[in-house]
Amino acid sequence: MEEHDILTDKTKIVMIDVALGAKECYNEPGNAKLLWCRLLLAKSEEEQESILKDIGDKVMKKRLKKKLKDETKKYSADDEVWGLYTELSHDEIVKNTIRENSLNEGRDAGREEGIIMGEAKAKLEDAKNLLELGVDIDIITEATGLTEDEILSHKR
């Protein structure tokens, strides 16, 4: 038998250096191999139970995440499954989602542009009112951030 030969397809054999593991197994608490090392070094049944739970949780989470991802991928592309929830096909849903996202982006951009225009209009209105009150143009430009030309062009 050669090194690294597969003995069985059911079991994976991992060699653990317990002496080295004793030094490292508390450095990476989430590492699966190190969890097994901690199990071998556990001093009490309570500690063993806790570590076994951590090992089981880690294995189950990985399997459940993969299964959920696979099932989601399988059913999200199936028009029959979509038909249970809507009369639209998967492709139509995707197109509608893209369209809706584009509309929302356009609305957001328009809203942002409107705010900027509103702020500029308010500054011009403030400048006009300050001019009517006789405030010096240099003070108005400093207060509003507008140039003298912008203020005077809207004075009329």
N, CA and C atoms as an extended XYZ file, in Angstrom:
468
Properties=species:S:1:pos:R:3:atomname:S:1:resname:S:1:resid:I:1 pbc="F F F"
N         0.849       -1.178        0.000 N   MET     1
C         0.000        0.000        0.000 CA  MET     1
C         0.896        1.242        0.000 C   MET     1
N         0.539        2.212       -0.835 N   GLU     2
C         1.289        3.462       -0.957 CA  GLU     2
C         0.726        4.513        0.009 C   GLU     2
N         1.545        5.495        0.331 N   GLU     3
C         1.066        6.608        1.159 CA  GLU     3
C        -0.031        7.337        0.392 C   GLU     3
N        -1.083        7.773        1.081 N   HIS     4
C        -2.216        8.497        0.524 CA  HIS     4
C        -3.175        7.611       -0.268 C   HIS     4
N        -3.016        6.261       -0.212 N   ASP     5
C        -4.000        5.389       -0.856 CA  ASP     5
C        -5.331        5.527       -0.142 C   ASP     5
N        -6.408        5.458       -0.898 N   ILE     6
C        -7.742        5.530       -0.310 CA  ILE     6
C        -8.106        4.140        0.191 C   ILE     6
N        -8.386        4.027        1.486 N   LEU     7
C        -8.729        2.747        2.083 CA  LEU     7
C       -10.209        2.430        1.916 C   LEU     7
N       -11.020        3.481        1.970 N   THR     8
C       -12.452        3.296        1.852 CA  THR     8
C       -13.073        4.608        1.401 C   THR     8
N       -14.240        4.541        0.795 N   ASP     9
C       -14.915        5.779        0.405 CA  ASP     9
C       -15.834        6.270        1.513 C   ASP     9
N       -15.923        5.554        2.607 N   LYS    10
C       -16.810        5.910        3.719 CA  LYS    10
C       -16.104        6.674        4.827 C   LYS    10
N       -14.839        6.460        5.001 N   THR    11
C       -14.129        7.034        6.140 CA  THR    11
C       -12.895        7.773        5.673 C   THR    11
N       -12.666        8.883        6.276 N   LYS    12
C       -11.451        9.641        6.004 CA  LYS    12
C       -10.568        9.493        7.237 C   LYS    12
N        -9.357        9.075        7.029 N   ILE    13
C        -8.437        8.887        8.148 CA  ILE    13
C        -7.525       10.098        8.200 C   ILE    13
N        -7.487       10.735        9.357 N   VAL    14
C        -6.658       11.912        9.540 CA  VAL    14
C        -5.703       11.621       10.683 C   VAL    14
N        -4.432       11.776       10.421 N   MET    15
C        -3.431       11.576       11.467 CA  MET    15
C        -3.304       12.881       12.245 C   MET    15
N        -3.359       12.782       13.558 N   ILE    16
C        -3.273       13.968       14.400 CA  ILE    16
C        -2.077       13.820       15.323 C   ILE    16
N        -1.220       14.798       15.294 N   ASP    17
C        -0.094       14.848       16.225 CA  ASP    17
C        -0.619       15.496       17.506 C   ASP    17
N        -0.910       14.674       18.494 N   VAL    18
C        -1.544       15.167       19.715 CA  VAL    18
C        -0.644       16.149       20.452 C   VAL    18
N         0.637       15.918       20.451 N   ALA    19
C         1.547       16.833       21.153 CA  ALA    19
C         1.522       18.212       20.496 C   ALA    19
N         1.592       18.226       19.157 N   LEU    20
C         1.515       19.497       18.443 CA  LEU    20
C         0.120       20.086       18.593 C   LEU    20
N        -0.886       19.221       18.501 N   GLY    21
C        -2.267       19.674       18.639 CA  GLY    21
C        -2.537       20.315       19.981 C   GLY    21
N        -1.913       19.796       21.020 N   ALA    22
C        -2.111       20.363       22.361 CA  ALA    22
C        -1.687       21.822       22.389 C   ALA    22
N        -0.688       22.155       21.591 N   LYS    23
C        -0.218       23.550       21.546 CA  LYS    23
C        -1.127       24.416       20.671 C   LYS    23
N        -1.668       23.822       19.577 N   GLU    24
C        -2.385       24.607       18.575 CA  GLU    24
C        -3.905       24.582       18.685 C   GLU    24
N        -4.462       23.570       19.352 N   CYS    25
C        -5.900       23.379       19.220 CA  CYS    25
C        -6.730       24.467       19.887 C   CYS    25
N        -6.144       25.339       20.643 N   TYR    26
C        -6.920       26.433       21.217 CA  TYR    26
C        -6.687       27.737       20.457 C   TYR    26
N        -5.823       27.705       19.453 N   ASN    27
C        -5.543       28.904       18.656 CA  ASN    27
C        -6.617       29.180       17.615 C   ASN    27
N        -7.210       28.120       17.067 N   GLU    28
C        -8.233       28.253       16.021 CA  GLU    28
C        -9.461       27.465       16.440 C   GLU    28
N       -10.315       28.019       17.281 N   PRO    29
C       -11.435       27.260       17.813 CA  PRO    29
C       -12.406       26.730       16.769 C   PRO    29
N       -12.494       27.319       15.588 N   GLY    30
C       -13.445       26.865       14.578 CA  GLY    30
C       -12.907       25.801       13.640 C   GLY    30
N       -11.598       25.514       13.684 N   ASN    31
C       -10.980       24.555       12.782 CA  ASN    31
C       -11.428       23.137       13.151 C   ASN    31
N       -12.011       22.403       12.187 N   ALA    32
C       -12.591       21.080       12.457 CA  ALA    32
C       -11.553       20.082       12.961 C   ALA    32
N       -10.391       20.036       12.333 N   LYS    33
C        -9.360       19.085       12.781 CA  LYS    33
C        -8.915       19.406       14.199 C   LYS    33
N        -8.814       20.685       14.488 N   LEU    34
C        -8.392       21.062       15.831 CA  LEU    34
C        -9.482       20.775       16.859 C   LEU    34
N       -10.745       20.792       16.420 N   LEU    35
C       -11.823       20.397       17.326 CA  LEU    35
C       -11.667       18.929       17.716 C   LEU    35
N       -11.308       18.093       16.743 N   TRP    36
C       -11.083       16.677       17.046 CA  TRP    36
C        -9.894       16.525       17.992 C   TRP    36
N        -8.886       17.308       17.779 N   CYS    37
C        -7.725       17.286       18.669 CA  CYS    37
C        -8.151       17.663       20.084 C   CYS    37
N        -8.952       18.708       20.206 N   ARG    38
C        -9.446       19.118       21.527 CA  ARG    38
C       -10.251       17.999       22.166 C   ARG    38
N       -11.005       17.255       21.348 N   LEU    39
C       -11.805       16.149       21.871 CA  LEU    39
C       -10.893       15.088       22.495 C   LEU    39
N        -9.783       14.774       21.784 N   LEU    40
C        -8.846       13.779       22.310 CA  LEU    40
C        -8.197       14.248       23.610 C   LEU    40
N        -8.047       15.539       23.765 N   LEU    41
C        -7.379       16.088       24.950 CA  LEU    41
C        -8.349       16.494       26.059 C   LEU    41
N        -9.648       16.333       25.817 N   ALA    42
C       -10.651       16.771       26.800 CA  ALA    42
C       -10.446       16.038       28.120 C   ALA    42
N       -10.607       16.771       29.207 N   LYS    43
C       -10.355       16.219       30.531 CA  LYS    43
C       -11.630       15.742       31.231 C   LYS    43
N       -12.798       16.161       30.751 N   SER    44
C       -14.037       15.762       31.415 CA  SER    44
C       -15.092       15.383       30.372 C   SER    44
N       -16.101       14.665       30.852 N   GLU    45
C       -17.200       14.301       29.953 CA  GLU    45
C       -17.944       15.534       29.463 C   GLU    45
N       -18.114       16.537       30.327 N   GLU    46
C       -18.807       17.766       29.935 CA  GLU    46
C       -18.059       18.462       28.800 C   GLU    46
N       -16.728       18.497       28.924 N   GLU    47
C       -15.913       19.131       27.883 CA  GLU    47
C       -16.028       18.333       26.581 C   GLU    47
N       -16.019       16.988       26.686 N   GLN    48
C       -16.176       16.143       25.501 CA  GLN    48
C       -17.520       16.390       24.827 C   GLN    48
N       -18.584       16.447       25.619 N   GLU    49
C       -19.929       16.691       25.075 CA  GLU    49
C       -19.993       18.038       24.359 C   GLU    49
N       -19.405       19.042       24.968 N   SER    50
C       -19.402       20.378       24.369 CA  SER    50
C       -18.669       20.373       23.026 C   SER    50
N       -17.525       19.717       23.005 N   ILE    51
C       -16.727       19.664       21.770 CA  ILE    51
C       -17.458       18.848       20.700 C   ILE    51
N       -18.063       17.722       21.090 N   LEU    52
C       -18.837       16.923       20.131 CA  LEU    52
C       -19.982       17.726       19.539 C   LEU    52
N       -20.617       18.556       20.362 N   LYS    53
C       -21.688       19.417       19.874 CA  LYS    53
C       -21.141       20.413       18.854 C   LYS    53
N       -19.976       21.014       19.161 N   ASP    54
C       -19.354       21.959       18.224 CA  ASP    54
C       -19.024       21.280       16.899 C   ASP    54
N       -18.492       20.055       16.984 N   ILE    55
C       -18.150       19.310       15.764 CA  ILE    55
C       -19.420       19.018       14.972 C   ILE    55
N       -20.436       18.540       15.640 N   GLY    56
C       -21.703       18.234       14.972 CA  GLY    56
C       -22.336       19.460       14.353 C   GLY    56
N       -22.322       20.585       15.104 N   ASP    57
C       -22.896       21.825       14.583 CA  ASP    57
C       -22.165       22.265       13.328 C   ASP    57
N       -20.836       22.170       13.349 N   LYS    58
C       -20.038       22.604       12.206 CA  LYS    58
C       -20.349       21.742       10.982 C   LYS    58
N       -20.403       20.428       11.165 N   VAL    59
C       -20.690       19.515       10.054 CA  VAL    59
C       -22.102       19.749        9.524 C   VAL    59
N       -23.070       19.873       10.429 N   MET    60
C       -24.454       20.054       10.010 CA  MET    60
C       -24.653       21.385        9.297 C   MET    60
N       -24.045       22.446        9.809 N   LYS    61
C       -24.185       23.754        9.161 CA  LYS    61
C       -23.680       23.691        7.733 C   LYS    61
N       -22.532       23.057        7.544 N   LYS    62
C       -21.949       22.969        6.209 CA  LYS    62
C       -22.879       22.182        5.278 C   LYS    62
N       -23.396       21.039        5.756 N   ARG    63
C       -24.293       20.219        4.936 CA  ARG    63
C       -25.601       20.951        4.650 C   ARG    63
N       -26.162       21.597        5.687 N   LEU    64
C       -27.429       22.296        5.495 CA  LEU    64
C       -27.286       23.469        4.540 C   LEU    64
N       -26.187       24.220        4.651 N   LYS    65
C       -25.966       25.351        3.748 CA  LYS    65
C       -25.875       24.870        2.304 C   LYS    65
N       -25.122       23.778        2.084 N   LYS    66
C       -24.979       23.255        0.736 CA  LYS    66
C       -26.329       22.769        0.211 C   LYS    66
N       -27.071       22.039        1.044 N   LYS    67
C       -28.369       21.525        0.610 CA  LYS    67
C       -29.321       22.675        0.296 C   LYS    67
N       -29.353       23.695        1.153 N   LEU    68
C       -30.219       24.844        0.924 CA  LEU    68
C       -29.849       25.547       -0.373 C   LEU    68
N       -28.552       25.728       -0.599 N   LYS    69
C       -28.088       26.384       -1.820 CA  LYS    69
C       -28.483       25.563       -3.053 C   LYS    69
N       -28.270       24.249       -2.984 N   ASP    70
C       -28.618       23.376       -4.110 CA  ASP    70
C       -30.122       23.386       -4.379 C   ASP    70
N       -30.921       23.287       -3.318 N   GLU    71
C       -32.379       23.271       -3.482 CA  GLU    71
C       -32.878       24.607       -4.035 C   GLU    71
N       -32.339       25.695       -3.536 N   THR    72
C       -32.737       27.017       -4.012 CA  THR    72
C       -32.421       27.168       -5.491 C   THR    72
N       -31.220       26.759       -5.864 N   LYS    73
C       -30.808       26.857       -7.270 CA  LYS    73
C       -31.718       25.993       -8.144 C   LYS    73
N       -32.012       24.778       -7.674 N   LYS    74
C       -32.837       23.850       -8.447 CA  LYS    74
C       -34.246       24.412       -8.653 C   LYS    74
N       -34.859       24.899       -7.589 N   TYR    75
C       -36.245       25.342       -7.687 CA  TYR    75
C       -36.390       26.748       -8.254 C   TYR    75
N       -35.392       27.574       -8.104 N   SER    76
C       -35.535       28.943       -8.600 CA  SER    76
C       -35.488       29.001      -10.119 C   SER    76
N       -34.968       27.972      -10.755 N   ALA    77
C       -34.913       27.944      -12.217 CA  ALA    77
C       -36.048       27.113      -12.817 C   ALA    77
N       -36.913       26.561      -11.985 N   ASP    78
C       -37.979       25.670      -12.437 CA  ASP    78
C       -39.277       26.457      -12.624 C   ASP    78
N       -39.727       26.602      -13.884 N   ASP    79
C       -40.943       27.377      -14.168 CA  ASP    79
C       -42.190       26.772      -13.530 C   ASP    79
N       -42.197       25.447      -13.339 N   GLU    80
C       -43.356       24.825      -12.683 CA  GLU    80
C       -43.469       25.289      -11.231 C   GLU    80
N       -42.335       25.393      -10.563 N   VAL    81
C       -42.347       25.873       -9.173 CA  VAL    81
C       -42.778       27.333       -9.152 C   VAL    81
N       -42.253       28.126      -10.085 N   TRP    82
C       -42.664       29.537      -10.160 CA  TRP    82
C       -44.170       29.628      -10.364 C   TRP    82
N       -44.706       28.687      -11.154 N   GLY    83
C       -46.134       28.676      -11.454 CA  GLY    83
C       -47.003       28.491      -10.217 C   GLY    83
N       -46.442       27.910       -9.164 N   LEU    84
C       -47.191       27.764       -7.919 CA  LEU    84
C       -47.435       29.110       -7.244 C   LEU    84
N       -46.584       30.073       -7.517 N   TYR    85
C       -46.645       31.359       -6.834 CA  TYR    85
C       -47.095       32.509       -7.727 C   TYR    85
N       -46.922       32.348       -9.024 N   THR    86
C       -47.254       33.432       -9.944 CA  THR    86
C       -47.534       32.859      -11.326 C   THR    86
N       -48.209       33.627      -12.146 N   GLU    87
C       -48.468       33.206      -13.521 CA  GLU    87
C       -47.305       33.563      -14.437 C   GLU    87
N       -46.357       34.322      -13.919 N   LEU    88
C       -45.205       34.739      -14.717 CA  LEU    88
C       -44.140       33.651      -14.729 C   LEU    88
N       -43.382       33.581      -15.821 N   SER    89
C       -42.275       32.629      -15.897 CA  SER    89
C       -41.072       33.194      -15.135 C   SER    89
N       -40.102       32.336      -14.912 N   HIS    90
C       -38.869       32.758      -14.234 CA  HIS    90
C       -38.213       33.916      -14.986 C   HIS    90
N       -38.138       33.798      -16.314 N   ASP    91
C       -37.508       34.858      -17.121 CA  ASP    91
C       -38.256       36.180      -16.994 C   ASP    91
N       -39.591       36.114      -16.968 N   GLU    92
C       -40.387       37.340      -16.816 CA  GLU    92
C       -40.144       37.978      -15.445 C   GLU    92
N       -40.032       37.153      -14.419 N   ILE    93
C       -39.754       37.668      -13.072 CA  ILE    93
C       -38.400       38.369      -13.057 C   ILE    93
N       -37.402       37.740      -13.676 N   VAL    94
C       -36.063       38.330      -13.722 CA  VAL    94
C       -36.108       39.666      -14.463 C   VAL    94
N       -36.777       39.706      -15.624 N   LYS    95
C       -36.886       40.953      -16.395 CA  LYS    95
C       -37.610       42.034      -15.594 C   LYS    95
N       -38.703       41.646      -14.921 N   ASN    96
C       -39.447       42.618      -14.105 CA  ASN    96
C       -38.599       43.148      -12.954 C   ASN    96
N       -37.809       42.269      -12.364 N   THR    97
C       -36.943       42.682      -11.258 CA  THR    97
C       -35.894       43.669      -11.747 C   THR    97
N       -35.293       43.365      -12.892 N   ILE    98
C       -34.292       44.276      -13.467 CA  ILE    98
C       -34.936       45.617      -13.799 C   ILE    98
N       -36.131       45.571      -14.401 N   ARG    99
C       -36.846       46.800      -14.758 CA  ARG    99
C       -37.149       47.627      -13.499 C   ARG    99
N       -37.666       46.962      -12.469 N   GLU   100
C       -38.011       47.659      -11.224 CA  GLU   100
C       -36.770       48.271      -10.570 C   GLU   100
N       -35.659       47.526      -10.573 N   ASN   101
C       -34.414       48.064      -10.008 CA  ASN   101
C       -33.946       49.286      -10.791 C   ASN   101
N       -34.077       49.233      -12.117 N   SER   102
C       -33.687       50.374      -12.956 CA  SER   102
C       -34.570       51.581      -12.664 C   SER   102
N       -35.876       51.352      -12.538 N   LEU   103
C       -36.791       52.449      -12.214 CA  LEU   103
C       -36.442       53.072      -10.855 C   LEU   103
N       -36.169       52.224       -9.883 N   ASN   104
C       -35.813       52.730       -8.554 CA  ASN   104
C       -34.530       53.543       -8.596 C   ASN   104
N       -33.545       53.068       -9.370 N   GLU   105
C       -32.291       53.819       -9.507 CA  GLU   105
C       -32.560       55.175      -10.162 C   GLU   105
N       -33.424       55.184      -11.198 N   GLY   106
C       -33.769       56.435      -11.873 CA  GLY   106
C       -34.480       57.398      -10.939 C   GLY   106
N       -35.428       56.863      -10.156 N   ARG   107
C       -36.131       57.711       -9.175 CA  ARG   107
C       -35.161       58.288       -8.158 C   ARG   107
N       -34.259       57.451       -7.663 N   ASP   108
C       -33.288       57.918       -6.678 CA  ASP   108
C       -32.397       59.021       -7.254 C   ASP   108
N       -31.947       58.818       -8.508 N   ALA   109
C       -31.102       59.825       -9.165 CA  ALA   109
C       -31.888       61.119       -9.366 C   ALA   109
N       -33.160       60.994       -9.795 N   GLY   110
C       -34.000       62.177       -9.994 CA  GLY   110
C       -34.258       62.904       -8.687 C   GLY   110
N       -34.503       62.143       -7.623 N   ARG   111
C       -34.732       62.738       -6.303 CA  ARG   111
C       -33.492       63.507       -5.851 C   ARG   111
N       -32.327       62.884       -6.050 N   GLU   112
C       -31.069       63.524       -5.664 CA  GLU   112
C       -30.855       64.814       -6.465 C   GLU   112
N       -31.132       64.747       -7.770 N   GLU   113
C       -30.979       65.927       -8.623 CA  GLU   113
C       -31.965       67.020       -8.200 C   GLU   113
N       -33.184       66.617       -7.855 N   GLY   114
C       -34.187       67.582       -7.396 CA  GLY   114
C       -33.765       68.273       -6.112 C   GLY   114
N       -33.177       67.525       -5.218 N   ILE   115
C       -32.695       68.111       -3.951 CA  ILE   115
C       -31.615       69.137       -4.231 C   ILE   115
N       -30.692       68.784       -5.121 N   ILE   116
C       -29.602       69.715       -5.472 CA  ILE   116
C       -30.171       70.983       -6.098 C   ILE   116
N       -31.139       70.815       -7.020 N   MET   117
C       -31.749       71.986       -7.669 CA  MET   117
C       -32.515       72.833       -6.649 C   MET   117
N       -33.196       72.166       -5.722 N   GLY   118
C       -33.934       72.887       -4.685 CA  GLY   118
C       -33.008       73.692       -3.783 C   GLY   118
N       -31.869       73.099       -3.445 N   GLU   119
C       -30.902       73.811       -2.606 CA  GLU   119
C       -30.344       75.030       -3.340 C   GLU   119
N       -30.062       74.860       -4.641 N   ALA   120
C       -29.545       75.980       -5.433 CA  ALA   120
C       -30.583       77.091       -5.522 C   ALA   120
N       -31.850       76.711       -5.721 N   LYS   121
C       -32.928       77.696       -5.802 CA  LYS   121
C       -33.071       78.455       -4.479 C   LYS   121
N       -32.950       77.719       -3.374 N   ALA   122
C       -33.058       78.347       -2.051 CA  ALA   122
C       -31.920       79.336       -1.824 C   ALA   122
N       -30.723       78.974       -2.268 N   LYS   123
C       -29.573       79.885       -2.121 CA  LYS   123
C       -29.805       81.170       -2.923 C   LYS   123
N       -30.320       81.002       -4.150 N   LEU   124
C       -30.589       82.180       -4.978 CA  LEU   124
C       -31.670       83.062       -4.349 C   LEU   124
N       -32.696       82.434       -3.785 N   GLU   125
C       -33.771       83.183       -3.115 CA  GLU   125
C       -33.229       83.945       -1.908 C   GLU   125
N       -32.354       83.258       -1.138 N   ASP   126
C       -31.726       83.921        0.016 CA  ASP   126
C       -30.886       85.106       -0.436 C   ASP   126
N       -30.115       84.905       -1.515 N   ALA   127
C       -29.261       85.977       -2.028 CA  ALA   127
C       -30.112       87.167       -2.474 C   ALA   127
N       -31.213       86.892       -3.163 N   LYS   128
C       -32.124       87.957       -3.625 CA  LYS   128
C       -32.675       88.743       -2.433 C   LYS   128
N       -33.123       88.024       -1.401 N   ASN   129
C       -33.669       88.687       -0.209 CA  ASN   129
C       -32.616       89.522        0.516 C   ASN   129
N       -31.396       88.985        0.600 N   LEU   130
C       -30.324       89.735        1.266 CA  LEU   130
C       -29.959       90.994        0.481 C   LEU   130
N       -29.967       90.870       -0.867 N   LEU   131
C       -29.695       92.050       -1.697 CA  LEU   131
C       -30.753       93.128       -1.466 C   LEU   131
N       -32.029       92.695       -1.400 N   GLU   132
C       -33.122       93.648       -1.174 CA  GLU   132
C       -33.001       94.331        0.188 C   GLU   132
N       -32.398       93.635        1.141 N   LEU   133
C       -32.198       94.210        2.481 CA  LEU   133
C       -30.964       95.098        2.541 C   LEU   133
N       -30.210       95.147        1.433 N   GLY   134
C       -29.058       96.033        1.364 CA  GLY   134
C       -27.773       95.424        1.888 C   GLY   134
N       -27.737       94.116        2.018 N   VAL   135
C       -26.518       93.458        2.500 CA  VAL   135
C       -25.475       93.505        1.386 C   VAL   135
N       -24.215       93.740        1.784 N   ASP   136
C       -23.102       93.833        0.843 CA  ASP   136
C       -22.950       92.530        0.062 C   ASP   136
N       -22.668       92.630       -1.236 N   ILE   137
C       -22.568       91.468       -2.129 CA  ILE   137
C       -21.488       90.491       -1.678 C   ILE   137
N       -20.376       91.002       -1.105 N   ASP   138
C       -19.296       90.128       -0.640 CA  ASP   138
C       -19.763       89.236        0.517 C   ASP   138
N       -20.595       89.791        1.380 N   ILE   139
C       -21.137       89.009        2.493 CA  ILE   139
C       -22.105       87.947        1.959 C   ILE   139
N       -22.897       88.329        0.961 N   ILE   140
C       -23.860       87.384        0.376 CA  ILE   140
C       -23.132       86.223       -0.295 C   ILE   140
N       -22.066       86.521       -1.053 N   THR   141
C       -21.319       85.442       -1.723 CA  THR   141
C       -20.691       84.508       -0.685 C   THR   141
N       -20.194       85.086        0.391 N   GLU   142
C       -19.594       84.260        1.443 CA  GLU   142
C       -20.658       83.404        2.141 C   GLU   142
N       -21.826       83.974        2.388 N   ALA   143
C       -22.889       83.269        3.109 CA  ALA   143
C       -23.547       82.175        2.266 C   ALA   143
N       -23.705       82.423        0.964 N   THR   144
C       -24.446       81.473        0.123 CA  THR   144
C       -23.549       80.532       -0.670 C   THR   144
N       -22.287       80.925       -0.875 N   GLY   145
C       -21.400       80.118       -1.707 CA  GLY   145
C       -21.594       80.374       -3.183 C   GLY   145
N       -22.489       81.319       -3.526 N   LEU   146
C       -22.724       81.679       -4.929 CA  LEU   146
C       -21.696       82.714       -5.365 C   LEU   146
N       -21.457       82.763       -6.681 N   THR   147
C       -20.565       83.797       -7.200 CA  THR   147
C       -21.351       85.098       -7.351 C   THR   147
N       -20.626       86.194       -7.476 N   GLU   148
C       -21.263       87.503       -7.661 CA  GLU   148
C       -22.091       87.515       -8.935 C   GLU   148
N       -21.563       86.906      -10.012 N   ASP   149
C       -22.299       86.850      -11.291 CA  ASP   149
C       -23.610       86.082      -11.143 C   ASP   149
N       -23.596       84.956      -10.403 N   GLU   150
C       -24.821       84.172      -10.208 CA  GLU   150
C       -25.863       84.995       -9.461 C   GLU   150
N       -25.410       85.721       -8.472 N   ILE   151
C       -26.346       86.527       -7.661 CA  ILE   151
C       -26.925       87.666       -8.496 C   ILE   151
N       -26.062       88.383       -9.216 N   LEU   152
C       -26.518       89.541       -9.987 CA  LEU   152
C       -27.355       89.122      -11.197 C   LEU   152
N       -27.086       87.982      -11.792 N   SER   153
C       -27.865       87.549      -12.939 CA  SER   153
C       -29.297       87.187      -12.529 C   SER   153
N       -29.518       86.816      -11.311 N   HIS   154
C       -30.861       86.470      -10.843 CA  HIS   154
C       -31.537       87.620      -10.099 C   HIS   154
N       -30.811       88.733       -9.979 N   LYS   155
C       -31.360       89.899       -9.299 CA  LYS   155
C       -32.500       90.480      -10.115 C   LYS   155
N       -32.366       90.413      -11.408 N   ARG   156
C       -33.334       91.029      -12.323 CA  ARG   156
C       -34.577       90.296      -12.317 C   ARG   156
